[in-house]
Amino acid sequence: MPVHLFSAKCSSVRSAITRQFTLFSMQKKCLIVACLFPLALMGQKAPNTLPQNNEVKDTARQTDLIDVAKGLFKIKSKPVREEKEKRIYFSFLPISSNPPGGSGNALVTSTTAGIYLGSRRTTNKSTATFAPYWNLKKRFGLPLRTNVWLPGNTWNIVGDIRFLVYPQYTWGIGSSNDYDERTLVDYRYIRFYQVALKRIKPYFYGGLGYHIDYRFNIDSDNPALPLKQFTGYPYGTGNNSYSSGLSLNLLYDTRNNDINPLPGSYANIVYRMNPNFLGNTNYWHSLYLDARKYVPLNPARRNQQNVLAFWSYYWTMLDNGAPYLDLPSTGWDPYNRSARGIDQNRHRGKSLFYLETEYRRDITRNGLFGFVLFTNVNTVSGTGTMFTSWNPAAGAGLRIKFNKGNNTNIGIDYGFSKSFSNIIVNISEAF
């Protein structure tokens, strides 16, 4: 996205960002331009009418686990006409999985709901995901994420509310530490994010957000080596860490289903300010740039998934003072879906660049089974590693159609990287 669009929204913010950008190296400037370039290209092709969602797929020839259950228990199927007119969809799945950050398997109960608040031809599907987990010991989480589209896509309201109890490993700043050079950090975490975006033109939105990150009872498992000493970082490494900020947001989104995105594009810019008058110990700013593209390899076959998906984001602190646990880190993107095959927190720094590619393909003609192949790479600042030290991972996964009405899959992924591998189970795609 061109910088002048952002400055037109808020000239004072523009001058603040410009002063911070002068501190960046030439490599970082080039990277930001590269991240913004796809947004500019996509924005040029936006039509002057409301986005018209693709017609609902003919699901009569598709099969999901609900159909399998109906067959096993001899439940009569409803007419296809009623399925097409359905407005609310639910997916519920109790699983045993390893949530991000390790510390053993946990019981995860994932519930995903989708609803159309307006005409399906002019309104994207609103979604809510609630996935509590508990590892029968010290760790549990209550995360609730919502993505609401008002009728006609006039407003997009995004929420992220969490209460999490860890311990979780951390490796300090940069990527120089070996996998065994880590410390276990225990804390409680409350997150409250709410963002309201108004449509400026078809597919393009702008708005404001409010964000709270509160971590308390922060404690290292090694009393002789507290977190501040282990990380060498002075901010937010005491007993408590509090961040409260306002954000300016720009969104470009041509997808109509974020549970399993159909071909389209997505781009998001979040500039966050954390002033002292909101209770912050230090005044700090951050910038998050996110771009995604979904390319159908056989668009003529609407009931067969054959898609190449790309995802890249750049997340950076524009000055000093951000608490340690708020610094950019692998697996801490807004939906905690990045860096499959890499332990959460494994790489942390003042700046982080991430790139992932995934190939998605159905195995069976009825769409019941499919597979994915993925690879990702990241680099973080700290100890001179930005753009000179790259951390790759790769993996593959199985897809089982859980609910064909809202195109929900059960995803079982195996990812691996140097010194680490894991299995991830989710309802919905990684991105």
ABEGO torsion letter per residue (X at the ends): XBAAAAAAABAAAAAAAAAAAAABBAAAAAAAAAAAAAAAAAAAABBABBBBBBBBBBAAABBBAAAAAAAAAGBBBBBAAAAAABABBBBBBBBBBBBBGEGEBBBBBBBBBBBBABBAAABBBBBBBBBBBBAGBABBBBBBBBBBBBBGGABBBBBBBBBBBOBBBBAEBEAABBAABBBBBBBBBBBBBBBBBBBABBGBBBBBBBBBBBBBGBBBABAABBAAAAAGBABGABABBBBBBBBBBBBBBABABAABBBBEBBBBBBBBBBBAAAGBABBBBBBBBBBBBBBBABAABAABBBBBBBBBBBBBBABBGBBAAABBBBGABAAGABGBGBBBGABBBABBBBBBBBBBBBABAAGABBBBBBBBBBBBBEGGABGABBBBBBEBBBBBBABAAAGBBBBBBBBBBBGBBBBBBBBEBAX
